[in-house]
Amino acid sequence: MGNNIASLLESDSSQIIEFLLQALEINRSLIAAMNKDWDTEEELYQAVQILTNQQKELEYKVAQKLNP
């Protein structure tokens, strides 16, 4: 896998930067959601579930890019 990442960095570093920025944004949103005062636990759960799904989609994109 290390070789895949190295070759991807050489060929498409802008894509890697985009993936990293997306991951940072998801993490920032997750932290904000955890620190927000929600009216109900259900609202918090829904917000976290959306962010978790976004993270899974991003991980899938990265995996597809590393293992075409």
C-alpha positions, 0 to 999 in steps of 0.5 A, spaced: 500 500 500 505 504 501 508 504 494 500 505 491 500 512 496 507 514 493 506 513 486 499 516 487 503 522 490 507 523 484 502 522 479 496 526 482 498 530 488 492 535 487 487 529 488 491 527 495 490 534 497 483 534 496 482 528 499 486 531 505 482 537 505 475 533 505 477 529 511 479 535 515 472 538 514 469 532 516 473 532 522 472 539 524 464 538 522 464 532 527 467 536 533 463 542 532 457 537 532 459 534 538 460 540 542 453 543 539 447 544 544 442 539 541 435 539 542 435 532 542 439 526 542 436 524 536 438 530 532 445 529 534 445 522 532 443 524 525 448 529 524 453 524 526 451 519 522 451 524 516 458 525 517 460 518 518 457 516 512 461 522 508 467 519 511 465 512 509 464 515 502 471 519 502 474 512 504 471 508 499 474 514 494 481 513 496 481 506 496 478 506 489 484 511 487 489 506 491 487 500 488 483 501 481 
